């Protein structure tokens, strides 16, 4: 789900004590290349790392525009009243350039060894919830003395202030269900790391956050989705393992498919930081284009029919004389119950599937444009093949057993998500959908073969054994096959997604 937040890009730098000048220089480079945010981990029990708040203050003083944040602050060793005042003070000094990444304290034994509270995991989460309330009260200028009794923190008449220069956001590092629910109820942002929550896991985690937000009477879109990412500008395939173009493709899909809107690069390599700035520009342009070109979403307020999300019909006219899918043999799922009512939140799942498909339809039009540019001689065949192969790589992920959430939600995730994917969930939730799901997976293999046909036509054109008409024919077949498949999937799945609560 694209929550529509403005895109933010930043760095996650190692605050190594052995070379403070280099760390500060990397933070300054972050600003110089046009990125938006500098963050540091906070482990006060680790002497090889600089103190986070001291370092943030120095970095803020030696930059002019970039925001600074903890990623994430260690609450057990930072009393919430003192932490709130540290944040507000630095925010006032910098004119509103501070955000608060906050955690329950991941290394509880290390906290206890350094004179912090000896808490269980459950207790640390309860303490975090109490601390968030205290921090927000300290930042609220009116209301008299703060009185909040708690099991871990009791504030009995504390004075308020100072107030931050801007509305500081609290971003929680969260992975487990209880922390994700807390994020949905209380936080301004969710800040996981790709090493602990891979792209394939974001859908399920986002769902828990969204549900908790709805239960608390909040709009799920009010929770910004941030992501600490790492990778290499080398290799091929995999998540963030390849050139800038691959990073742009994958982060664009995460933005449009999962609503992630802040990407923070974990790297201390200045070349990586410069290249990430180029990625940021590319992702912004791609997302802006997708948002601007998206069809007006179907109204998702329940109407008399009970289901108001409209699947996209297949094209009325075929481009190709070849037909590789026997559409007459496609099974159908349960009929729509005209008396059933759906909430807007339920309907958003099916609408999200359509939105992701619209993005893929737009990409398909780009391939048609590439072919015509080759025909006109405005671009080379090699450039066209590179672009189309990027799409082919994503299609491989759709087809080799893990279409599921990688297609419905992310399109670019790895094959490891099969056990947690959408289709097994649908099979378990409604056995009547099994023939439909089986058929969809069979069609993924057909789509893969058609995409390979496009690449072969490009190779033949390069080698002189083919011509532009052969390439057009291959792309026309892809158009017919893929658009028919997308339409069939929407027809059969948008209602079950809402009815079964499957995301």
N, C-alpha and C positions, 0 to 999 in steps of 0.2 A: 504494500500500500504506500503510495507516494503521499506523505503528509504535507508536502508543499513548503517545507522550511527552506530558507536561504542556505546555500551551500557554504561550508566553512572548511578550510584545510589548514593543518598545522603540523608541528613536529613534537615528538616524544623523545626528549634527549636524556642521555644518561648523566646524572649529576656527579660525575666522578671527581673525588677530592684531589686526585693526583695531578689534574691539569685544569684548574678552574678557568683560566683564561680561554682555553679552547672551547669549553662549554658555553661561555658567554659569547664567544665569537660565532658559534653555531646558532645561538639564539638570534644574534644580530643578522646573520645570513638569512634566517627564516623570514625576517622582516624585509630584508633587501630584495629577496626574490619574489615578494608579493604574497606570501602566505599570511595567515590571519592569527595564528595561535601558537604559543610555545608552552609546553607542559613538561613537568618533571614528576617522577615517582617520589613518594614520601615514605621512607623507612627510617625513622629516627633511631632505631636500635642498630643501624648498620653504619659503622664509622668510616667505611670506604666511600660513603656517599655524602655529599654536602647537605646541610640542613635546607629543606625545601623552601621554607618561607624566607630565609635569609637570601637564598639564591634568587627566588622570584622577585624580591625587592630590588636586588642589584640589576637583574635583567630588565625590569620595568624602568629603572632609572637610566639605562643605557640604550633604550629603544624609544620610539615615539608613537608608533601606531599599533603594533602587535599586541594582542591580549595575552595574559599569562594565567596559568591554572595549575593546580595540583592534579596528579593523575595516578593515584588519588590520595587525598590526605588521610593519614592514619589517625582515626578518631580516638582510639583508646589512649594514645600518648599525647593528645591535644584536647584539652578540656573545651567543651563546646562554647562556653562564654568567652574564653580567651581566643579560641579559633575565630569566632564570629567577629570579635573586635580586630583581630589581625587582618582578616579579609576586608572589613569595612575601611580600616585605616589605609591599606594599600590601594583600595579602590578609590578613595578620596584623593590620595596623592597622585594617582595616575589618571584621574578624570574618567574613571569607569572602565578600566581595562583588566578587571579581575573576575574570574569565575571560580567556583569551588567544586572541584572533583572530590568526592568524599567516599570513604570506604569503612566497613565495619572493623577492619584490622585483620588482614589475612593470615598473619603469622602470630597466633595468639600466645604461643609459648615464648617467642622472642619478646613480645610485649610484656608478659609477666616477668621475664628475666631482667627487664629494664625498669622495674618498679611500677609497671602499669597494672591494671586490674587483671586478675586471672579469671577469664570468662570462657564459657562454652560458646560454641558457634551460635546456638540459639540465643544465649544471653547477649552476645555482641550485636545481634540484629535488633533485639529489643532496645539496647542502649543507643543504637544508631537512630531508631525512630524517636526516642526521647530527645536526642541531641538535635535532630532536625527542627523539632518544635522550639527548642531553646534558641537555636541560631536565628530562626526567623523572628522570634520575639525580640532578641537583642537588636536586630536590624529595623524593627518597627518603632518609630519615634514617639508614639503616643500610647497611653494606656496605663500609666503608673508603674509601680514596681512589678517585676516579673515574678510570678509565683507558680511554679510548675513542680508538683511533687512527683517523683518517679522512683522506680526500683534501683536505677543506676545513677541518675542525676536528680538532685532536688535543688531547685532554685527558689529561694525564699526572700523575695524583695529586692532582687538585683536591679540595678539601674539599667535603663535602656541606652543604646547607642554605643558608638557612633553609627549613624545611618550611612550605608554605602552611597557612592555617587550615582550608581545606577542599580537597576533591579538585578542583583547578582543571582545567577542560576546555580542550583545545586544539582550536580550530576553524580549519580551513584554507579560505582562499579559493582555489577550484580550478575550472577550466573544461575543460582539455584532458585527453585520456585518461590520460596518465602521472600528472598531479596528482590526477585523480579516483581512480585506482588507489591512489595513496599515501594518500589520504583514507580509503579503505575499509580499508586495512591498518593504519593507525596512529592516525588522528585520532579525537577524540571528537565532532566535528561538522563539517558541510560548510556553508560560508558564501558562496554566490554572490550576485550582484546581478541584479535583473530586467532591468536595462539591458543586461547582457552575456549573461544566460541567461534567456530569456523562459519563461513557463509551458509553452509547447509543447516546450521543450528539456529540461525537468526529467526526463521519463520516461527518456530515453536516458542522461542523466548519472547518475540514480539507479541505473540498471541496472549501469553500470560500477562504481559504489561498492559495490553489493550483491555483485557477483561477486567483487570483490577482497577484500571482507570474508570471504566464504565460503571463498575460497582460502586465506586467512590463518587460518582456524579461528575466525573471529569471527562473532557474530550481527549481521547487517546492521542490526538494530534498535538496536544499541548506538551507532550513529552518528547523532547528532541532525542533522536537516535544518533549517538556518536560511535565511532569505531576506531580503535587503535589497530593499525595494519602494519604488516611487514612483508617484505618480498624481495625480489631481485629483478633488475632490469636486464635479465638474461634468461636463457632457456626458452622453452616453448610449452604452452599449456599450463594447467594448474592455476591456482589462485595467485595472482600478482607475480607470475613467473614468466616474464617476457618483456617485450619492448613497451614504450609508452602507450602505443595504440591499444595493446591488450589491457593495460591498467585502466585506460579511459573507458573501454568497452565494459569491463567488469564492474567498475565503480559506478558507472552510469546505470547498469542493471540493478545494482544494489540500491541505488537511490530511487529508481522508479518502481522496483519490485518490493523492496523491504522498507523503504522510507528512511534509510540511513542518510544523514545530511551533514555529518561532520566526520572527516577522515583525518586521522592523526598518524603520521608516519613515524614508526619507531626505527630510527637510524641515526647514527652519528657520522655518516659519510657526507661531506659537503656536496659531492657530485649527485648522490641520491636526492638530496634536498633540492638541488637545482632542477633535476629532472621531475621531481614530484610537483614542483611549481608549474611545469609544463602540463603535467597530467591534470592539475587543478583547472587550468584554463580549458583544456579539452573537455573535461567532465561538465564544467559549467555551460559550455556551449552546447554540448549534446543534450543535457537535461533541459536547458532553456528551449532548445528546438523541439524536443519531445513534448514538453508541456504546452508550448505554443501551438503545436500541430495536432495535439490530441483532439479527438472528437469530443463534443460536449457530452459529459457523462449522462447516462440514462438516469432519470429521476428515481431515487431509491426510497421515497416515502411510500409506505404501504397504501395501495389504492383498493378499489373494490375487488379486483382480481386477486389481491393478496400478494402478487409477485410482479414487481414492476421493472426488473432488470431485463433488458431486451437483448438476447443473443444476436450476434452479427450474422446476417444471412450470407450464404455463399455467393460469389459473383454470378451475375445472370448470364454472362457470356464467357465461354472458355477461350483461352488463348492457344491451346495446343490441341492437335488432332489425336494425340496419344492419351490414353487414360490408364493409369497404373493402379488405381484404387477402384474396386467394385463397390460403389456407394450403395447399391441396392441391398447388399448383404450386411449393412451396418445394423447391429442390434440397438434397441432402444431401452431406456430405463423406465422406472415407474412414472406413471402419468402425473401431471401436476394436479394437486388438490386445490380446486378453485375456492374452497372455503377457508383454507389455511391462511393465517396472518403472519407476516414477517416484520421484524423490527429493522430499522435502518442499519443497525450494526450487523445483523445477520445478512442482509442484502449486500453489504459492502464486500463480502468474500467473493460472490459471483461477479460483482462489478470490477473487483480488482483483477480477476482473471481476464475479463474483457479488456481492461486498460493495458495489461501486459501484452495481450495479443495485438492490440492496436499499435504498440511500439514495434512489434515484429512485422506487422503489415507495412509500417512506414519504412523499415529497413529493406523489405522486399522491393519497394518502389525505388530505393536507392540503388539496388542492384540493376534494375531495369535502366536507370539513368546511366550507370557505369557502362553497360553494354552499348548504349547509344553514343556515349563519349568515345568509346573505343572505335565504334563505326565511323565517327566523325573525325577521328585522329587527334582529339584534344587530350587524351591520356594514353599511356602505353598499356599494352596487354598485361605486363608484369604488375603494374599498379592495380589494375582491376582484379587480377588473380589474388593478390595479397589481401585486398579488402574482402573479397568473397570467401577466401579461405578462413578469414576470421569468423565469418558467419558459419562456415562449415564446421569449424572446431566447436562452436557452441551447439550446433545441431548434433554433433556426436555425443555431447553430454545429454541431450534430450533422449537419444535413442538407445544408448547402451545400458538399458536397465534402470535408469534413474531419471527418466523424464519428470515425473512426479513434481515435487516441490521445485526442483531446479528449473523446470519449464514454467510451472504456474507462478512461481514466486521470484526466482532468481535467474533462471535460464543458464547461468554459467557455473553452477556449483559442481562439485566433484562426484564421482561415482559412489563415494562412501556413504551417501545418505539413503541408500535403498531401504534400510530397515525403518527409517523414520519418515518415509516419503508419503506423498499424498495418496497414491493408488492403493497401497496396502491399508491405509486408514479407511478409504472408501469401501474396499472389499469387506473389511471387518464390520463397518458400521451398517452396511446395507447389502446383503448378498445379491439382491436384484440388480446391483450395479456391476457385478463381476463380468458378465459378457461385454458390457460397454468398456470397462477398463481394459480387459484383455484385447479387445479390438483396437483401442487407442494405442496400446503398446505395440501391437503388430504394425500399425501404421507408422510408428516412429522409425522402424527399420526401413520401410519403403521411402520415407522422407530422406533418410540417410543415403540410400542408394541414388535418389534423384539429385541430391546435393553433390555426390561424387560425380554424377553425370555432368553437372555444370563445370566442375573442375577439369574433367577430361576434355570437355569442349574447349576450355581455355588453353589447355596444353596442346591440343591439336591445332588450334589457331596459331599458337606461338611456333609450333614445329612446321607449319606449312601444310599439314595434312588436312586441316579443317578450315572453315571460313566463318564469317560473322553470322551467316544465316544459321549455321549449326549451333553457334552459341546462343543466338536468340531462341532457337527451338528448345534448347535445354533450360533456359531461364523461364520460358513460357510454361514448360511442364512443371517446373518448380512452383511457379505461381499458382497453377491450377491445383496441384497436389497439396501444397501447404495451406492455401486459403480454404480449401474444402475441409481439410483436417481441423483447422482452427474453428471453423464454423460448427462442425459436428461436435467438437468437444464442448464448446459453449452451450450448444443446444441441450446436451445431456448432463452437464455438470454444474451449471450456474445455480440451479435450484437445489440439488443435493448439497452443495457447499453451504448454502444458507440453512437448509433443513437439518443437516447433521452436525453443524457447528465445526466442520473440518476446514482448516486453513492451509 
